[in-house]
Amino acid sequence: MPIQAGRQRSLLAALLMRPNQLVSMDSLIGAVWDDTAPPADGPAALRNYVARLRRALGPEVGARIVTRSPGYLIEVGDEELDVLRFAELHRRARATSAADRPTQVARELTEALSLWRGTPLADIPARGYHQNAVRRLHEMRLEALERRIDADLLLGAHREVIGELRALTAAHRTREPFHRQLMLALYRSDCQAEALDVFQGVRQNLVEELGIEPGDALRDLHRRILAGDRTLDPPPVAPDRAAGRHPSTAPPAARVPAEVPAGPRDFTGRERQVEDLVARLGAPRGGAAGLSEVVTVAGPAGVGKSALARHVAHLVRGEFPDGQLYANLRGSTGDPVPPAEVLTRFLRSLGTEASAVPTDPDELASLFRTAMADRRALVVLDDAADAGQVHPLLPGSGATAVLITSRSHLADLEGASRVHLRGMDALEATGLFGRIAGPDTLTRDAAAVAAVLDVCAGLPVAIRIAASRLDAGTGLTVADLAEQLADPATRLDALRVGDLAVRPVITSACTQLTALPTAEYGDPDPAYVFRALRVFAESPFIAATVAQLLGRPTGAVQQALDHLVNAGTVVALPAGLYRLHPLLAAYVAERAGADPAARGCADPVGRPARHPAEGGLEGAEGAGDAEARPFGLPRSRVPALAPARELRLTPLG
């Protein structure tokens, strides 16, 4: 049944352009109202349009629009949607060597191109919303045309494609592949002068419109035509070509890697980051001259970087018909995986015989770049240690994309776009907690839930563990859990269920923080400031108090605190207040209780507390006074703790 209402068509198009993928309510509101302002209660209005669309589609088809927080998805089979069918045929053709089986490539791409009927989404009002998606579809069509014509030329159909190529070169005045194909078709049709005229025409277009000269492929073909190069003559008829465009049997499709692990089924929140990553990874990428898209997701331990990356990778898998490669680089474990090991596995996944995989690291990287050059694939590199580990794993040019997660910002990874992931906000944290523990849990004891989430302080791994304990069938109530988490002495033990535990995450975060290269930071460096924060426990403080405590300028301490906020170890509160992350505070108190030295001069995670300006804090005053000096600070600075005691009376925001 035709959908007459414009906004219902816009809604249906937005769902069908991401088949079998969750589309957030915010994104759908943008599609339905496009360049006009949505009503005040946008979500309610959207739900009304979804209900109308379901009725218009009928009970059988309408039921395929599934409600799934935080939006909707539509369930569609691969053979039911022409976009999916086109992408699959295009993928199969790309996976087949045109030089060996041009008949199969030409047949599959001819079928794919037959699915096109004018401009995609021409009757959809939401033109602005779908602009990027339509642009990607057009680019895929042009790529398919180029490949199909290359196969036709291999089949000796040079005369047949001249008319089509004249129209294509007129419509795409600076697209060099079409001009190259027209030059070759004309030359093989004994029209050498016309072929040379095509070169002069496209050169003029490129210079006048883009200010560039033709690329190597066009210039090389021009030179060879001038020289009468006989290798440009039509190739001899091979068995596959002799069989015509309809061989009796087709080879099996090449294996396409699909290595990304499943994302969390209860993935919740992060709507803005998901939209951002999907847009960046799905953006049109250049051909031979374009660089691969590289996107990094950075953030502290336990903040959900890997979950976000896996979730997004599955959302965009339709954009990458040549597959998805995945590697856990174990960068945060202290034992990162060598790049050569990852490259060896990637090459095998791409079909390289084990005997053909080199052992030299440079040769491995070179072969990997070659294998990826003609693919539209996604590479997911999870938990990278640094840019040095990542560089050999990056494809060179082409239509690939790379998604990297790391606790480091990888600032020295040139050309990458970056997403910084912080803890969940209150709404996201509540949503995740309710999704796992059950929505009724949020209403039964709202105060206890708030107390639990306050301790978790936006850390998804802690929220997940806390909610899972309530769902474990032990009879534990939210109030019981809140009581366990209120005491720093039992807090970390309470956040454990099955194989999930928050303690290793916190330990790893502290270890990484104290391993910072202090020479890269100012005075004081973030690790030095972090060690001093133990005196505040979980009480809020301001930068000026820490600066007075350490005898350092407030501005320098503020910079160090900003780094600690980004690292997830300090929580920023309203009105310029901070507090140590509750789970870090519990860990620091725990270490201090277990190790008397930690109450004096030692770092909470075991590193001696030295600073260049003081030559170390453990020497001049003597070990016997360590108990009297909070955190091993010199006696002269102990009075600076008075403002901190006053701040203990300030309620948490």
Disulfide bonds with the S-S distance in Angstrom:
none
